[in-house]
Amino acid sequence: MIDGLIAGHLVGLAETRQGKNGSNFVLAKVKATAGDGESLIVNVIAFATEAGAALMALDDGDALTLAGALTPKVWTDKQGNTRPALDMVASQVLTAYHAARKQQAP
């Protein structure tokens, strides 16, 4: 696993699910731009309550930054091209709302 910081835009809406042991977690997809200008899809899961609540408060297309553990993946599209992807276990979520709130704190 790699500790990472990802900035991008939420794709669709985040959704809450319940695990087999009864604990809740949040799933989301984030579109991030790589250094070469190509877009990556980051599959996000958040077990932390605050991170999950922040994801659930966002709408499709909202900008956000995620911190957490990354796992690189590869997937094949319908044309047979291999594409990179990332899986992330998000421990923290930062949005424009959170940044403004922290700046206003005394």
Phi and psi in degrees as a GROMACS rama.xvg file:
@    title "Ramachandran Plot"
@    xaxis  label "Phi"
@    yaxis  label "Psi"
@TYPE xy
-122.752  132.951  ILE-2
-77.2112  130.793  ASP-3
-142.347  164.898  GLY-4
-127.714  120.299  LEU-5
-119.755  133.07  ILE-6
-116.524  137.613  ALA-7
-176.027  -156.462  GLY-8
-127.456  139.134  HIS-9
-66.0487  134.128  LEU-10
-106.273  115.966  VAL-11
73.0311  -160.594  GLY-12
-109.72  147.774  LEU-13
-71.5666  153.897  ALA-14
-134.852  145.357  GLU-15
-92.9944  137.372  THR-16
-130.001  164.109  ARG-17
-117.837  131.218  GLN-18
-77.0978  172.145  GLY-19
-61.9219  -29.9599  LYS-20
-87.9989  5.2304  ASN-21
92.8935  -4.2693  GLY-22
-80.4  149.621  SER-23
-95.7459  148.986  ASN-24
-146.068  164.574  PHE-25
-120.332  136.719  VAL-26
-112.524  141.111  LEU-27
-154.034  164.227  ALA-28
-123.964  136.813  LYS-29
-126.008  134.994  VAL-30
-98.575  118.322  LYS-31
-118.957  152.605  ALA-32
-102.294  128.252  THR-33
-80.0454  171.373  ALA-34
-59.4888  -28.8884  GLY-35
-86.7255  5.39035  ASP-36
90.0367  -8.0105  GLY-37
-80.6335  145.429  GLU-38
-86.5191  144.574  SER-39
-119.548  144.735  LEU-40
-97.797  127.885  ILE-41
-108.459  117.143  VAL-42
-85.7306  118  ASN-43
-111.449  136.675  VAL-44
-128.234  135.561  ILE-45
-125.968  118.378  ALA-46
-94.5761  -26.8757  PHE-47
-67.4114  132.325  ALA-48
-58.5563  -47.0208  THR-49
-65.4028  -41.2533  GLU-50
-64.8833  -41.9035  ALA-51
-64.0706  -41.4932  GLY-52
-64.3951  -39.7623  ALA-53
-64.0291  -41.6834  ALA-54
-64.8055  -40.7467  LEU-55
-66.8008  -25.0769  MET-56
-79.9423  -10.7017  ALA-57
-89.9987  155.637  LEU-58
-106.546  164.885  ASP-59
-53.6922  128.688  ASP-60
91.4134  -7.99876  GLY-61
-66.7673  142.263  ASP-62
-79.8056  144.587  ALA-63
-158.104  163.739  LEU-64
-127.509  135.908  THR-65
-120.526  142.545  LEU-66
-122.159  139.061  ALA-67
165.192  -166.77  GLY-68
-86.5016  128.144  ALA-69
-107.845  143.7  LEU-70
-130.053  116.956  THR-71
-71.6816  144.498  PRO-72
-138.225  168.611  LYS-73
-133.67  138.237  VAL-74
-132.647  160.424  TRP-75
-112.021  126.75  THR-76
-80.4213  -179.044  ASP-77
-64.6424  -23.8692  LYS-78
-88.4861  0.863728  GLN-79
88.3497  6.24442  GLY-80
-82.2757  136.659  ASN-81
-85.4243  139.12  THR-82
-131.402  145.617  ARG-83
-78.6293  153.088  PRO-84
-150.647  165.117  ALA-85
-131.946  142.613  LEU-86
-107.283  136.662  ASP-87
-132.797  133.979  MET-88
-97.6213  101.573  VAL-89
-79.2159  127.728  ALA-90
-101.582  -23.9835  SER-91
-144.227  147.619  GLN-92
-128.799  131.814  VAL-93
-123.249  127.949  LEU-94
-122.615  173.881  THR-95
-59.298  -35.3868  ALA-96
-61.8294  -46.2171  TYR-97
-64.5045  -41.1362  HIS-98
-64.0649  -43.6665  ALA-99
-64.635  -39.9545  ALA-100
-64.5246  -40.1343  ARG-101
-68.4487  -34.8334  LYS-102
-69.4495  -30.3332  GLN-103
-82.3804  -13.3612  GLN-104
-65.0532  142.399  ALA-105
